[in-house]
Amino acid sequence: MCFFRRKKKKEKALKEAQEREKTLEKKEAEKVKTPQEEVAPKTVKEKATTTKPELQAEEKISQKEKEKEESSKFAYHISQVKDSKSEFYKMWRVRRSGSKKVIKHFKTQKEAIDEAKKYAQDNEDASIVIHGRDGKIRRQKY
């Protein structure tokens, strides 16, 4: 997915979250007490049960927003190609997290790290994850 499509997708998700918040606020504001509720005040236990679903809904929305913010932060992964049939066998590759598409291949890991640093500087939210020859993460926060 190209940069502009990802950006549009993020903006759309933010707008949807804001719209959901607004509709929840409107629903809460529109709630009108019936005469019976005004006459007989609720006990503490009843209040807790009525507000609990509302709080859970708000918590779910806030969790989704946090997940979206975390997902907007991404990493560039540097790993070695393990497929012996590939023309890039044992070369180092730079990929974006969650993507199968390789950005670029390099003969040495140092070259791959340097290139990933350039990409990470262009995208301020990005980080670099370096994998060793065995595929395990060697260094995560670079």
N, C-alpha and C positions, 0 to 999 in steps of 0.2 A: 504494500500500500504506500502510495507516495506521501510526501510530507503534507501536502495541502489537503488530501483526503483525511489524514489522521487529524489534522487541525480542525477541519469541519466536524468530524466525528466528536472531538472533545468539546467543541463549542455547542454542538447539538445536545450532548449529554448534560452540560452545565445548564443550558436553557430549560431542559426538561426537569432537572432537579429544582431549579428556581420556581418553575411553574407549579410543581408539586407542593413546594413550601407555601406558595401563595394560596393555593386551593385549600390546604390544611388550615391556614390562618383564617381564611374566609369562613370555612365551615365552623371553626371554633367561635368566631365572632357572631355568626348567624344563630348559634344555639340560643334559643330563648327558653327561659324557665317557665314551666307550666304552673298554674296557681297551686296545685297540690304540692309541688316541690318547694314553693316559697313558704307554705304553711308548715309543713313538716320537714325540718332540717334533717339531713342524713347523718348517720353515725359515722364515726371515723372509719370503720371497716367498710361500709358501703361506699364512702368516698374513694377509698383506696382501690376498690374493685372497679369503679367506674372510670377512674383516671388511668388505671393500669394499661388498658389497650391503647389509649392515646399516647402514653409514654413509650410503650413498645413500638408504636408506629414511628414516633419521632426518633427513637434510637436506631431503628432500622434505616431510616433515611440518612441519619448522620453517619452510620456505618458505611452505607453505600457511597456517600460523598467522600469519606476517607479512602475507601477502596479506589474510587476514581482518581483521587489525587495521587495515590500511590502508583496507580497504573500509568499516570501521565509521566511519572519518573521512570526512566528506562535505563538500561545498561548496554554497553557494547561488550560482547563476549569474544575473547581471543582463545581459540582452540586449534588443535592439530587435526587435520583430515585423516580419518582412520580407514576409509574405504580404499582397499588395495586396487580396486578396478578403476578408480578415479584418476584422471590425468593430474590431479593436484595432491596425490597421495603423499603424506608426510609433510605437506606444506602447512603453514599457519594461516588461519582465516580470521577475518573480523566479521562478526554478525551482530545484528541488533537482537536484544532479548525478545523471545517469543516469535522470532522469524526463522524460517528455514533458508531464506535467501542470503547468500554470502555477499558482503559488500566488496571485499577484495581478498586476494590470496598473496602470501609473502613467503619468501624462503626462510627467513629467520623470525623468531618470536619478537625480538627487539624491534624490527621494522613494523611488525603488526601492532605492537604497543604504541609506537610513535604515531602511527596513523590513527589509532583509536583515540589517542589523546587529542589529536586535531579535531576529530568528530565530536568528542565530548566537550571541547571548548566552544564549539559552535552551538551546541545544545546545552545550555547551562544546567538543566535538570539531569543530564546523563552522567553515568558513572562507568567504570571499566571493571570487568571481571576477567581475571586471567586464569586459564585452565592449564594444568601441566600436561606432560606427554601422556600420562595415564588417564586424563580426562577429569580428574578431580580438581576442584577449585583451589588454586594455589594462593591467590590473593583476590579478595572481593572488593574492598573499598580502595580504589586506586585513584 
